[in-house]
Amino acid sequence: MGMSLEGQKVIMVPYMEAHVPKYHVWMQDPALLQATGSEPLSLQEEYDMQLSWNEDPLKKTFIVLDKGMVEGKFVHGGPHVEAMVGDVNIYMNDLDDPQLAEIEIMIAEPKSRGKGLGKESVLMMMAYAVQNFGIHVFRAKIGESNGSSLSLFRKLKLPDQPNLMTLPSSFHHEALAQGNIGVGSDRAKAGGAFAVVW
Ligand SMILES: CC(C)(COP(=O)(O)OP(=O)(O)OC[C@H]1O[C@@H](n2cnc3c(N)ncnc32)[C@H](O)[C@@H]1OP(=O)(O)O)[C@@H](O)C(=O)NCCC(=O)NCCS
């Protein structure tokens, strides 16, 4: 079982088989497909995709849980489908710079938008990527018409150019400072905003 990351508003868990049916329903929505630049997949293709996310060393994904929707106590290793509201991904696919990661965020459930979950998930993923993969530059490719996503990344005070935002190498210090990751063999709050669990 992979790691889970706990923040103030979200818990980020590995993409598990049990998440696939709900994820597949989300990705039939034309608006979400357009916003994320995705192609619709069949259910079987989505199951194959879930496996590939866990096997490919050049990409990493977490399913975002809205902490306020977790029923009962959070159980590490449990899918908590009732609370799944989106996902956050990185791709280390730049041939010239293996320490550059493209980052994507989706909060698919409308009722969980506008509550800071997207922003916290992006910051936690960045801090995770710096610590675990030595990433020093992040990129987000955002459509010009995607006002909410542009606004989210601009709130992180990143320099931008049309369709592409690149974080300066100094940014990870900010992400780490805000994240203050703790690492432990049990769910351990390390006195910071979020903790790492596996
Ligand atoms: C874009 C998206 C990830 C934002 O997630 P979210 O959880 O609703 O955003 P947050 O609540 O964390 O907001 C972060 C900042 O973005 C801004 N923002 C978010 N939604 C906004 C909207 N609809 N209009 C204007 N600004 C918005 C807010 O100003 C907020 O800043 P604040 O913290 O100072 O209030 C979410 O709407 C989404 O998944 N949309 C569809 C998929 C998508 O577009 N993904 C991005 C592909 S690059």
The ligand as an SDF file (V2000), in Angstrom:
LIG
                    3D

 48 50  0  0  0  0  0  0  0  0999 V2000
   -9.7780   24.4870  -10.6980 C   0  0  0  0  0  0  0  0  0  0  0  0
  -10.1160   23.6900   -9.4640 C   0  0  0  0  0  0  0  0  0  0  0  0
   -9.0620   22.6220   -9.2560 C   0  0  0  0  0  0  0  0  0  0  0  0
  -10.1390   24.6280   -8.2310 C   0  0  0  0  0  0  0  0  0  0  0  0
  -10.2670   23.8340   -7.0580 O   0  0  0  0  0  0  0  0  0  0  0  0
  -10.9600   24.4160   -5.7610 P   0  0  0  0  0  0  0  0  0  0  0  0
  -10.7620   23.4490   -4.6650 O   0  0  0  0  0  0  0  0  0  0  0  0
  -12.3560   24.8000   -6.0870 O   0  0  0  0  0  0  0  0  0  0  0  0
  -10.0970   25.7380   -5.5270 O   0  0  0  0  0  0  0  0  0  0  0  0
   -9.7480   26.3750   -4.1090 P   0  0  0  0  0  0  0  0  0  0  0  0
  -10.9780   26.4580   -3.2870 O   0  0  0  0  0  0  0  0  0  0  0  0
   -8.5670   25.6730   -3.5270 O   0  0  0  0  0  0  0  0  0  0  0  0
   -9.3540   27.8300   -4.5500 O   0  0  0  0  0  0  0  0  0  0  0  0
   -8.0020   28.2780   -4.6400 C   0  0  0  0  0  0  0  0  0  0  0  0
   -8.0010   29.6600   -5.2160 C   0  0  0  0  0  0  0  0  0  0  0  0
   -8.4600   29.6000   -6.5780 O   0  0  0  0  0  0  0  0  0  0  0  0
   -9.4560   30.5920   -6.7990 C   0  0  0  0  0  0  0  0  0  0  0  0
  -10.6510   29.9920   -7.4020 N   0  0  0  0  0  0  0  0  0  0  0  0
  -11.1130   28.7370   -7.2440 C   0  0  0  0  0  0  0  0  0  0  0  0
  -12.2400   28.5630   -7.9600 N   0  0  0  0  0  0  0  0  0  0  0  0
  -12.4980   29.7490   -8.5560 C   0  0  0  0  0  0  0  0  0  0  0  0
  -13.5230   30.2050   -9.4240 C   0  0  0  0  0  0  0  0  0  0  0  0
  -14.5410   29.4000   -9.8290 N   0  0  0  0  0  0  0  0  0  0  0  0
  -13.4620   31.4780   -9.8690 N   0  0  0  0  0  0  0  0  0  0  0  0
  -12.4650   32.3010   -9.4780 C   0  0  0  0  0  0  0  0  0  0  0  0
  -11.4610   31.9140   -8.6470 N   0  0  0  0  0  0  0  0  0  0  0  0
  -11.4780   30.6590   -8.1890 C   0  0  0  0  0  0  0  0  0  0  0  0
   -9.8510   31.2010   -5.5030 C   0  0  0  0  0  0  0  0  0  0  0  0
   -9.6130   32.5760   -5.6240 O   0  0  0  0  0  0  0  0  0  0  0  0
   -8.9590   30.5850   -4.4640 C   0  0  0  0  0  0  0  0  0  0  0  0
   -8.1940   31.5640   -3.8430 O   0  0  0  0  0  0  0  0  0  0  0  0
   -8.4090   31.8900   -2.2780 P   0  0  0  0  0  0  0  0  0  0  0  0
   -7.7700   30.7250   -1.5510 O   0  0  0  0  0  0  0  0  0  0  0  0
   -7.6790   33.1380   -2.0480 O   0  0  0  0  0  0  0  0  0  0  0  0
   -9.8680   31.9860   -2.0490 O   0  0  0  0  0  0  0  0  0  0  0  0
  -11.5380   23.0440   -9.5820 C   0  0  0  0  0  0  0  0  0  0  0  0
  -12.4860   24.0280   -9.8400 O   0  0  0  0  0  0  0  0  0  0  0  0
  -11.5970   22.0090  -10.6940 C   0  0  0  0  0  0  0  0  0  0  0  0
  -11.1760   20.8880  -10.5150 O   0  0  0  0  0  0  0  0  0  0  0  0
  -12.1340   22.3540  -11.8590 N   0  0  0  0  0  0  0  0  0  0  0  0
  -12.2770   21.4180  -12.9700 C   0  0  0  0  0  0  0  0  0  0  0  0
  -11.0110   20.7490  -13.4430 C   0  0  0  0  0  0  0  0  0  0  0  0
   -9.8980   21.7280  -13.7680 C   0  0  0  0  0  0  0  0  0  0  0  0
  -10.1500   22.7790  -14.3480 O   0  0  0  0  0  0  0  0  0  0  0  0
   -8.6680   21.3470  -13.4130 N   0  0  0  0  0  0  0  0  0  0  0  0
   -7.4920   22.1380  -13.6880 C   0  0  0  0  0  0  0  0  0  0  0  0
   -6.8460   21.6870  -14.9770 C   0  0  0  0  0  0  0  0  0  0  0  0
   -5.3040   22.5380  -15.1850 S   0  0  0  0  0  0  0  0  0  0  0  0
  1  2  1  0
  2  3  1  0
  2  4  1  0
  2 36  1  0
  4  5  1  0
  5  6  1  0
  6  7  2  0
  6  8  1  0
  6  9  1  0
  9 10  1  0
 10 11  2  0
 10 12  1  0
 10 13  1  0
 13 14  1  0
 14 15  1  0
 15 16  1  0
 15 30  1  0
 16 17  1  0
 17 18  1  0
 17 28  1  0
 18 19  1  0
 18 27  1  0
 19 20  2  0
 20 21  1  0
 21 22  1  0
 21 27  2  0
 22 23  1  0
 22 24  2  0
 24 25  1  0
 25 26  2  0
 26 27  1  0
 28 29  1  0
 28 30  1  0
 30 31  1  0
 31 32  1  0
 32 33  2  0
 32 34  1  0
 32 35  1  0
 36 37  1  0
 36 38  1  0
 38 39  2  0
 38 40  1  0
 40 41  1  0
 41 42  1  0
 42 43  1  0
 43 44  2  0
 43 45  1  0
 45 46  1  0
 46 47  1  0
 47 48  1  0
M  END
$$$$
